[in-house]
Amino acid sequence: MMRGDLIASVQPQPARLRFAVDDYYKMIELGMLKDYERAEIIDGELIRKMSIGDRHAYVVDILNRLFNKSLTDDILIRIQNPLRLTDYDEPQPDIVLADLTKYDGKRHPRPAETILVVEVSDSTLKYDRDVKMPLYAEAEIPEVWIVNLQNEIIEVHQQPSVGIYQLAKIFKQGEVVKSSVLPELSLDVDSLLS
């Protein structure tokens, strides 16, 4: 081993600082964080959210309307609000359907209180698939939809096990998406992506 290699191996290295979701809220309360409205916490790191474009907003609005018409009163539709997955993970999905028979609405829902999550993805498609989907699967969220605006499809991910979804279905224009966890919920892809 060369002397330079030895020195490099014993010198302190930069470490990533990770904080819990509760610490994040405490920092906001104390005025330590200012621009927190468009951020989510992933693995203890504050991640700035992308701005919402016109088409993205339109799709979320249409889904909200559809869900309000289709679902019973014991399901709460949360739009772009936090979902507490772990002490270190609190993403802000575009839509969370929470089970009001388990969830009292007095705090952000937890995985056991969550029925379905929807991510509307355009510029964030890779991030939603590679970072957020494994978190949802690890938390055992029963069903996740990715409305993939880049490819004009809806991806439905089901049966979480060992940190991945065991079943993925792709729905294209001309097809109808039907939820397996909410049988009363179906969606004509054309009504959303045409």
N, C-alpha and C positions, 0 to 999 in steps of 0.2 A: 504494500500500500504506500502510495506517495504521501508526502507530508501535507500537501494541499487537500488530498482526499480525506485525510484524518481530521484536519481543521474543519472542513465543510461538514463532516458527519457529526461533530460534537457541538457546533454552533447552534444556538436556538433558531428555530424555523418559524415563519409566520403561522399563526393559528387562527382558524375561523372562529369568531365569536357567535355563539348560538344562544338564543334566549327563548324562554317559554312564552306561550300566547298570553298568559296572565301578566308576565313581565311587560309585554308590549302594551297592554291596556293600562298598566300602572304608569309607564313612561308617558303615555298620552295624557293621563290624568294629571301628572306632575308638570306637564308642559314641555317635556323633553323632546317630543316629536310633534311636528306641526302639520306636514302634508301627508296625512295618513289615510285620507278618504279613499284613494284609489290604490290600495295595496293589499296584499294577502301575505300570510306567513306560511312558508314551506320549509320544513326541516329547520325551524328556528331562525330563518332568514326572512327579512322583509323584502318582498318582491313587488316592485311597482307594476301596476296593471296597465295594459295598453289602453289607449283611448278607444271609445266605442264609435265605430263608423255607422253610417246611415243604414246599410243593409243588415248589419249585425243587430242594431236596435230594432229594426222592423221585424226581423225573425223572432226576437225575444218577445216583442209585443204580440205577434200573432200566436205564438205558443202560449203566452199568458192568457189570451182570450180563449183559445181552444181548451186549455186546462180548466179554466173557470167554468166553461159550459159543460165539460165532460165529467168532472170529478165531484164527488160527494163532499158535504160540509165537514167531514172528519179528516180531510186532507188540506193542509195549509200550503199555499203556493208562495214561495219566497223567491223574489227576483233580485239577483246580484247582491245577496247578503251572505255573510260568513257562515260556514259550516265547520264546526269544531270536530276534527277527526282525532287528534291526539293532543297532548300537552304542547307539541311543537309544530302542529300543522293545522292551519285554519284558512283553507282556500275560500274564494268567493265565486262559486259556480254561477252561471247565468240563471239557472233555475234549480231550486231544491223543492221536492215534494215531501213534506214532513207529515208523519202520522200523528194526528191530534189525539188519538186514543192513547198515545205514549208520550207525546210532547206537549208541554204546558205553555209554550210560547214566551216564557219569561227570560230566556237566554237563547243563545244560538243552538240549533239542534245538534245532536250527537249522532253517530252512525246508526245506533239501534233505533233511532226515531226517524230515520230517513228511508224513504221508499225508493226514490228515483232522483237522479241528478242529470241535468242537461248542460252541456257546454256547447255554445255556438262558436265555431272556430273558423276563422279566416286566416289572419296573419299569425295566430297563436296555435295553429293545428299541431305542430311538432311538440310544443310545450305541453299542450293539453294531453296528447297521447303519451309522451315519454315521461312526463313528470307527474301530472295530476291523476291520470288513469291508474297507475300503480298504487297511489295513495288511496283512491276510492276502493280498489280491489282489496288492498290490505285491510281497510276498515270494514270490508264486507258490505258495501253499499250494494243492494241486490241488482240494480239495473242502472246503467249510465248510457245516455244518448249523446253522441257527438254529431251535431249538425255541421257537416263538413261543407262549408261554402266554397272552398277551393275546387272540390271535385263534384259538387252538386249532388251529394248523397247524404243519407242519415245512417250512421253506424250505431247499432244497438249492442251493448256489451252486457252479458249476463253470466250468472253462476260464478261469483268470485270464489277463488280457492287458492291458497298459498301465494297471495299477492298478485294474482293475475286473473283475468276473466277467462273462463274456460270456453265460453261461447260468444262469438261475434257474428252479427248478421249485418249485411249491407242492403240498404233500400234505395232504389233509384226512382227517378221520376216515372210516374205511371203505376207505382206500387203503393201499398198501404202498410204503414208501421203499426204494429199492435204490441202493446206492452204485455209481458208475461206476468209482471207483478201487479198490474192494474188492468185486468181484462176489459174494463169499460173504456179504456183509453186507446184510441186508434187515431191515426193521422194519415191523411192523403198527402204524400210527398209533394205532389204538384201544388197543393195549396200553400206550401211553405217555400219551395225552391223555384217556382216558375216565374 
